[in-house]
Amino acid sequence: MFGLLRSWTGLGFRLTLFALILLLERGSVPPRDYWKYAVDPFSGRYVFDWLGYEVGSLTATLGDFLPSDLSPGEESTALDEYFALTQEITRAEEEAEAAHIQGSPQEAAAAEVELEGLRQRRADIEGRVERLIELQVQYVLYQQGITMFIPGLVFPPVEFELETPPWLLVLSRRERIETLERISLIPNFPLAEVEAIEAQADALGVSSLIAPTGGMASYPPIVTEEGGLAYTLGAVAHEWAHNYLYLFPLGQHYNDSQDLITMNETVANLVEEEISREVMRLYYPELYAQRIAEENRPPMQEEPQGFDFNFYMRETRLSVDELLAEGKIEEAEAYMEQRRKGLEEHGIFIRKINQAYFAFYGSYATEPSAVSPIGGQLRELLQRSGSLAAFLQTVAQMSTYEDLLRALG
């Protein structure tokens, strides 16, 4: 009954969003392709087709209305197999790439055949894994009292798709770290094209970065199929939080300012932490023990012994902010490139560090490159709220950073 209610509300929510997308698309002549190029002539042919995604995923919801022929134990076995297959696929991809580089066509062909078989097997059980995790996360949200409209209704319903998420073209100002635009692109196109798009955008006087993502809060959200179980549980909760917030002022004002982007992403991170921890406690005791051990580690030292990536990136961000505040844009950009090369000496390879890099990754207040006080402020509000449900009810109604300050008194 619990799963059926989730399926009915999920179908209704998805059909409503689908109708809105059609209304927005109507009037484009020629249709979507013209619109893509009109909005962005540089990356237009790579813009992710969200309408096509919604059409393709809509039919998958109908399968939730069919009774499952698997017992809970069999579904759990499918989940274990899925994430074991993900590790095997990573290994096979590395072997295939190595064989190509070494000029061994027979070994490369054998690895490709194995790889195709592994991917097909994973695809065959993907739907079972999605359904099981959806029900587990939704049950924890219900337990936490995060419901809407009628008692016991978790809305939006927890749904997601395991596949490769879109990449993001992030544009920032050069004179300060501030997001101007985020455009969803198809994933995995050639690096030469990535750099060509970035160069064309930079020529307009902005800072740009095309970055992969681990998930995207469409409906249903997309979560990468390359993550482990712990990552997937967190990503599902994180993207659900964005779907929830979009029904309220905080989510609707996401793009109004860098502070609001950071507030939205940090709230989603806090939901991710709380909900994934409880899912692990209820269903995955080994993962839960690992999580508790990680949370009990000592905090980062102010002056760490040896190299510390988090400390290094935070130090970089603070220095960049100082240079930009002084109007030294070129010096800041040269410094970021110098620091990027410094990471390579420690075996850490980042393709590009610039204002757009920090605008994207710094919007997550729990990231090492974040310097905003918003992370600590939202954590304090969560502690004061007494429950995650009360915290969400409070922050969802905020539409400015000042609202958060007022809530903290």
Order of alpha helices (4+ residues) and beta strands (2+ residues): alpha-alpha-alpha-alpha-alpha-beta-beta-beta-alpha-beta-beta-beta-alpha-alpha-alpha-alpha-alpha-alpha-alpha-alpha-alpha-alpha
